[in-house]
Structures are given as structure tokens and as C-alpha cells.
Amino acid sequence: MQITIAAQGALRGEVRLPGDKSISHRAALIGALAEGKTEIKGFLPGKDCLATLACLRQLGVTIKQEGTTVVVQGVGLRGLREPETVLDCGNSGTTARLLCGILAGQSFFSILTGDDSLRQRPMGRVIKPLMEMGAKVHGRRGGDLLPLAITGGRLQSLSYQTPVASAQLKSAVLLAGLFAKGKTVVTEPELSRDHTERMLAAFGAKIITAGNSVTLEGQPSLVGRRIQIPGDISSAAYFIVGATITPGSELFIPNVGINPTRTGILDVLQMMGAKIKIENMRVVNSEPLADLYVQSSELRGVEFGGELIPRLIDEIPIIAVAALFAHGRTVIKDAAELRLKETDRLAAITEEFAQLGAKIIPTADGLIIDGRQQLKGGIAYSRGDHRIAMSLAIAALRAQNPVIIEDANCVEISYPQFWATINNLQKVN
Ligand code: S3P
């Protein structure tokens, strides 16, 4: 599917966000391992989270999904069943890596695979600690690539220092740690998103965090519960930047998850001079929420890297869009992980924005972007990457001519209503 977006002036009105992708996955997975029923409201019915539900069903979990409401009949820590066929994680790295952790603790055999993109993404980082805990895993390139064949079993707890700040890696080890006796400890070089820790604690696990380390007591009894999923700040990011760079815009975005491990986007945009008001802060199911008001404003370039990167790892494509229209230079460092996402995002940003007339310089681990660029418009390709498609769409709001985005339906991965939402906001003008 192709979508054409033409600049039509300011964005005004209210954005109703889809549920947080990371938290939706975790609510379903941990709900499945709990005793009793878990009722999830505000679940993200995007393709990634639906892949998680499909895999859980193949593992013998009864799940009812109607729109954004999901009811999971938990089977308890020992209740999963051997799947009869291969588990397909689609495009979803979170599904694949978190399931590896769970499957490592099962006394049965399973095979995981994914789509063309996921089959090229590194799994070795997850497999290594799981094998140290006692799982047997085989896959292409010595177990680094899907499909992976996992024979789980009795696991030993582990104290593990991760080589990269990755919430998927941390979560895989913690989920495996549920099945091991004693304490499993994960220490990261920088803190990655902590939704797994919060969700496990909400279900009754004993979990303690200190600095960049988290300690889980194995073999807890997890109890099913009600979960309300907050709106996804990574989805809000497109409209926050859209309103900021389009003169005359004013948006209200209620129910945004503002977990501090995810709010790097707000910090960077505020450093750039964005007008974002964060109001009505509250906590729902151990996750902080707020309502955001965003107005258009002049931006200035910034330099950032280090511990900020994991806090905005999925937002770098849309930050690049903000940087194109800021005054001065933006330099992004320490973001080599972006080369290992749904696409090599540093290459995709550089090359696809070049199709619209933008000049972005890639480095080994980041980007250099000079501001005040004139975007001509033209045809660009999402590369099947939802975050590239949505970033191109927001850049189109400031292009001189329409932007045609090829393979635009990939937004269904994380934001099925994205095209409808952007159309409605422009019509309000
Ligand atoms: C996610 C963790 C991040 C992020 C991804 C979702 C999660 O990946 O990029 O979109 O839900 O745990 P890494 O763990 O590879 O950094």
C-alpha cells in the first residue's frame, strides 16, 4: 500500500493513543504465567502484540481478544504445553526474545521463527545467558539467528552483566529466572526500559532494583489481575514532533505513559526548545501516566548520546525529523543499536530522507543533521519499518510537495490507526 501525505497546515485537536506496545506484550506473557484470570484493558491490537497472543495460544493458553480488551486465562508457571508447530513471531523482536526466556524454562521442545526482518536480527545476545542457565538452543549461525530450536529444562539462577542496554535481553533473563531456584541478577551498562520489572512486581514477584541492577527471586507465585495499559509514548512521539514543527499547531495527548526509562524523547525535545506541558501526573498499575499539551515552536539543534540513548532508542527516526527543521546542528552518538532494529535505521533514515531532498550524515553510531532544511517531497520507501514510515509521514507535513510513502501498511505493527489519526488532525484545520 502507498500513502500520499501533503502539507496542509497546522495539527490541532486531540490524539487518542494506542496502548503501549512493550507493556501490552508483557501483560499478556506474564498474565499467561500467572494463576487465574488477567483482564487487560487498552491492549495494543498491533501486529507485534497479536503475534505474542498467537504464540501463547499455541502454547496452550486460552485468550479472548476483542479490540483493546484481552482476557488471558493464566496457566501458572508450570502450565504451558508443547506447541505442535513452529511459533511465528512475525516482525516482533520483543515476542521472540521474551519468549526465548520463557521457553528456556519449559521441559519441552519448541521452535521460534519470524519474518524476513526478524530472521536477520541478533538472537545470540539472548541465547548466551539462557544457555548458561541450562537451556539447550540451536539456530542458524551458531544460534545467533532465527529459527531457533529450544529445549528447555531445569534452570539455574544466574548473575549476568549484559554487554548492551537492551530491555529485551534483560527481560529474557528475568523471565527465565522465574523458573530457576534462587536469585537471578541482571546488570546493564545503562538502564533500559523497566516494564518487565514493574509488571512482574505487580503480579506478585519479589524484585529489587538498585542502580542498573535488578534482582528477581525465582519460582514466585504470580497471581492474575486487571491491567490498564497506558498510551504509548513512542506513538505519541510522532504527533509531538508533528505539532512542534508545524506552525500554528496545538495538540492535546491524554494518557501518555511517562515511565522515566521511556521519556528521553521529552527531555531531548525540551532541550531543543519544544513547548510540551506535562500535566495530571498519576500512577496506574505501577506505571506513571500524564496528559501532554504540545504547541508548535522554534527548535535548536542538540548533541546527545550515552545513557539518554536507551531512553529514546525507538524515537531517533522522529528526532531526526525534528532536527531537520531546527536551527543549527544536531549530533546523535552512541546509537549503534539502531543498525540492529527492524531495519538498519541509521541507513534507512539517511537514504530515505535523501529521497525527499534532506541531507543527513550517518556515522558508525549515530547521525549528524544540519537544521533549517527545505524538503522537496517525493517518493520514499518505509523498508517495511513502521517507525520509518511514520517519521516520513511527519516530515511530509513540512515538505514543499507531497510525499508518497511506499509500503505504508507496516504502521500496523505498532499503530494501526496512524493514517486515520493524521488525516483527522489535518481535517480539523
Ligand atoms: C523493547 C525494547 C527495545 C525497543 C523495542 C521494544 C521492549 O529493544 O527498541 O522496540 O519491549 O523490550 P532492545 O531491547 O533491543 O533495545
Residues whose N, C-alpha, C, O or C-beta is under 5 A from the ligand:
A	BS01	S3P	S22 T94 A165 S166 A167 Q168 L169 I313 D314
